[in-house]
Amino acid sequence: MDDHTRAVDVAPPQSGDPAGWLPEGRWEHATLRRAVVHGVRLFNAGAYHAAHDCFEDEWYNYGRGTTESAFAHGMVQVAAGAYKHVDFENDDGMRSLFETALQYLRGVPADYYGVDVLGVRTALTNALEDPAVIDGWRIELDGERPEAGPTDYAYAEELE
């Protein structure tokens, strides 16, 4: 494991047995889990640009061709697509970003670092036909749909 992905203060999953959680009771890449938690919460609060930054910053830690890289890159595209749809009313741009996200997320396990990736892929696929389906859509993390608090916004601000 690379040193840049270690963090001892990252909590275990709240439910389930997601890919990335190791039998010895730790995350394989704890900084990825940290970025996921903050990124999903921010996404669910409608802070798509901040969510994008969380996933993008972590994406840079992984080499091309890894599942971690594909997942983080896919989630960057998800956040950017939602940003295009909601903030700019640019559904063609959203579709393009969601199509790319679907390509990246294709081989990622259905429950990856706590994210319901199958649910994400389903929402993106449905949004290609009807962009309105993502209005109010929230990503599931550990069986819940959490929203951001002050620590999530602070995390994203530190990335800038």
C-alpha positions as CSV (number, residue, x, y, z in Angstrom):
1,M,0.0,0.0,0.0
2,D,1.2,3.5,-0.8
3,D,2.0,5.8,2.1
4,H,-0.1,8.6,0.6
5,T,-3.3,6.6,1.0
6,R,-2.9,5.8,4.7
7,A,-4.9,7.6,7.4
8,V,-5.5,6.1,10.9
9,D,-8.4,8.4,11.7
10,V,-10.8,7.2,9.1
11,A,-13.8,5.4,10.6
12,P,-15.0,2.0,9.4
13,P,-18.1,1.6,7.3
14,Q,-21.4,2.3,9.0
15,S,-23.0,-0.8,7.4
16,G,-22.3,-3.6,4.9
17,D,-19.1,-5.0,3.8
18,P,-17.9,-2.7,1.0
19,A,-15.0,-3.4,-1.4
20,G,-12.1,-1.6,0.1
21,W,-12.7,-2.6,3.7
22,L,-10.2,-5.3,4.5
23,P,-10.8,-8.3,6.8
24,E,-8.2,-7.0,9.2
25,G,-10.5,-4.1,10.0
26,R,-9.1,-1.2,8.0
27,W,-9.6,0.6,4.7
28,E,-7.2,-0.5,1.9
29,H,-6.9,3.2,1.0
30,A,-8.2,5.3,3.9
31,T,-7.7,8.6,2.1
32,L,-10.0,7.4,-0.7
33,R,-12.6,6.6,1.9
34,R,-12.2,10.0,3.5
35,A,-12.6,11.7,0.1
36,V,-15.7,9.5,-0.6
37,V,-17.4,10.4,2.6
38,H,-16.8,14.2,2.2
39,G,-17.5,14.1,-1.6
40,V,-20.8,12.2,-1.3
41,R,-22.0,14.4,1.5
42,L,-21.2,17.5,-0.5
43,F,-22.8,16.1,-3.6
44,N,-26.0,15.3,-1.7
45,A,-26.1,18.8,-0.4
46,G,-25.9,20.2,-3.9
47,A,-22.3,21.4,-3.6
48,Y,-21.3,19.7,-6.8
49,H,-18.1,21.7,-7.4
50,A,-16.8,21.0,-3.9
51,A,-17.7,17.3,-4.3
52,H,-15.9,17.2,-7.6
53,D,-12.8,18.6,-5.9
54,C,-12.9,15.9,-3.2
55,F,-12.9,13.1,-5.8
56,E,-10.5,14.8,-8.1
57,D,-7.9,15.4,-5.4
58,E,-7.9,11.7,-4.5
59,W,-8.0,10.5,-8.1
60,Y,-4.5,11.9,-8.6
61,N,-3.2,9.4,-6.0
62,Y,-3.8,6.3,-8.3
63,G,-2.2,5.1,-11.4
64,R,-4.0,4.6,-14.7
65,G,-5.8,1.3,-14.9
66,T,-6.6,0.8,-11.2
67,T,-10.1,0.4,-9.8
68,E,-9.4,3.2,-7.4
69,S,-8.5,5.6,-10.3
70,A,-11.5,4.5,-12.4
71,F,-13.9,5.0,-9.4
72,A,-12.5,8.4,-8.4
73,H,-12.4,9.6,-12.0
74,G,-16.0,8.3,-12.6
75,M,-17.2,10.2,-9.5
76,V,-15.4,13.4,-10.7
77,Q,-17.5,13.1,-13.9
78,V,-20.7,12.4,-11.9
79,A,-20.2,15.6,-9.9
80,A,-19.3,17.6,-13.0
81,G,-22.3,16.4,-14.9
82,A,-24.7,17.3,-12.0
83,Y,-23.0,20.7,-11.9
84,K,-23.6,21.2,-15.6
85,H,-27.3,20.2,-15.3
86,V,-28.2,22.1,-12.1
87,D,-26.0,25.2,-12.3
88,F,-25.9,25.8,-16.1
89,E,-29.0,23.9,-17.4
90,N,-26.6,22.3,-19.9
91,D,-28.1,18.8,-20.3
92,D,-25.9,18.0,-23.4
93,G,-22.9,18.6,-21.2
94,M,-24.4,16.6,-18.4
95,R,-25.0,13.7,-20.8
96,S,-21.5,13.7,-22.1
97,L,-20.0,13.7,-18.6
98,F,-22.4,11.0,-17.5
99,E,-21.5,8.8,-20.5
100,T,-17.9,9.1,-19.5
101,A,-18.6,8.4,-15.9
102,L,-20.5,5.2,-16.9
103,Q,-17.4,4.1,-18.8
104,Y,-15.2,4.6,-15.8
105,L,-17.6,3.0,-13.3
106,R,-18.3,0.0,-15.5
107,G,-16.0,-2.5,-13.7
108,V,-16.2,-0.9,-10.2
109,P,-17.8,-3.2,-7.6
110,A,-21.4,-2.4,-6.7
111,D,-20.6,-1.3,-3.2
112,Y,-17.2,0.4,-3.4
113,Y,-15.8,2.2,-0.3
114,G,-19.4,2.4,0.9
115,V,-20.9,4.0,-2.3
116,D,-23.8,2.3,-3.9
117,V,-22.1,2.3,-7.3
118,L,-24.9,0.2,-8.9
119,G,-27.4,2.9,-7.8
120,V,-25.1,5.6,-9.3
121,R,-24.8,3.8,-12.6
122,T,-28.6,3.3,-12.7
123,A,-29.3,7.0,-12.0
124,L,-26.8,8.1,-14.7
125,T,-28.3,5.7,-17.2
126,N,-31.8,7.0,-16.5
127,A,-30.6,10.6,-16.6
128,L,-29.3,10.1,-20.2
129,E,-32.9,9.7,-21.3
130,D,-34.5,12.1,-18.8
131,P,-32.1,14.6,-17.1
132,A,-34.8,15.5,-14.6
133,V,-34.3,12.2,-12.8
134,I,-31.2,13.6,-11.1
135,D,-33.1,16.6,-9.7
136,G,-33.1,15.9,-6.0
137,W,-31.1,12.6,-6.5
138,R,-28.8,11.7,-3.6
139,I,-26.0,9.2,-3.6
140,E,-26.2,6.4,-1.1
141,L,-23.3,5.9,1.3
142,D,-23.3,3.1,3.8
143,G,-27.0,2.6,3.3
144,E,-27.9,6.2,3.9
145,R,-28.0,9.4,2.0
146,P,-26.0,11.8,4.2
147,E,-25.7,15.5,3.6
148,A,-22.8,17.8,4.3
149,G,-21.9,19.6,7.5
150,P,-19.2,22.1,8.3
151,T,-16.4,19.6,8.4
152,D,-17.2,18.5,4.8
153,Y,-17.0,22.1,3.5
154,A,-13.8,22.7,5.5
155,Y,-12.3,19.6,4.0
156,A,-13.1,20.8,0.4
157,E,-11.8,24.3,1.2
158,E,-8.4,22.8,2.3
159,L,-8.1,21.2,-1.2
160,E,-8.1,24.5,-3.0
